[in-house]
Amino acid sequence: MKNVYAVKLGNLYYQGKDFNLTNSYGYKMTDNLNNAILSESFDDMKKRAEKIGGKVYKINLEEVK
């Protein structure tokens, strides 16, 4: 299986951007890795992590039979 990467900030994982009524945005976070955004690109996730102050973590996926 391929490795993927996730951005983590404290105990939360990056889930996406959240837009509000003032046309600005914040970052949506989740405590469940299943709801987080995963990417095969380390560089893309590193850029996101730098924006929100988090760190990139490598996730090893295993196929369950």
C-alpha positions in Angstrom: 0.0 0.0 0.0 1.0 3.6 -0.5 1.9 6.0 2.2 -0.1 9.1 2.7 0.4 12.2 4.7 -1.9 14.2 7.1 -1.5 17.6 8.8 -1.9 17.5 12.6 -2.1 20.5 14.9 -2.2 19.4 18.6 -4.7 16.5 18.8 -6.6 17.6 15.6 -6.2 16.8 11.9 -6.7 19.2 9.0 -10.1 18.7 7.3 -10.3 21.7 5.0 -11.1 25.4 4.8 -14.3 26.8 6.4 -15.8 29.9 4.9 -18.0 32.2 6.9 -20.4 35.1 6.4 -17.7 37.8 6.2 -16.1 36.1 3.2 -13.1 35.1 5.2 -12.0 31.6 6.0 -10.6 29.5 8.8 -9.4 26.0 9.0 -11.7 23.2 9.7 -10.2 20.5 12.0 -11.3 17.1 13.2 -10.2 14.7 15.9 -11.0 11.7 13.7 -8.3 10.7 11.2 -11.0 9.1 8.9 -12.4 12.6 8.3 -9.1 14.3 7.7 -7.6 15.2 4.3 -4.9 12.7 3.3 -2.5 13.2 0.4 0.2 11.2 -1.3 2.2 14.4 -1.8 4.4 15.3 1.1 5.2 18.8 -0.4 1.5 19.8 -0.6 0.8 18.8 3.0 4.0 20.6 4.1 2.7 23.8 2.6 -0.6 23.4 4.4 1.1 22.6 7.7 3.2 25.8 7.4 0.0 27.9 6.9 -1.7 26.6 10.0 1.3 25.9 12.2 0.9 22.2 12.2 3.2 19.3 11.4 3.0 16.6 8.6 2.7 13.0 9.7 3.2 10.0 7.5 0.3 7.5 7.7 1.0 3.9 6.7 -2.0 2.3 5.1 -2.6 -1.4 5.4 -5.0 -3.5 3.4 -7.4 -5.4 5.6 -8.5 -8.8 4.3 
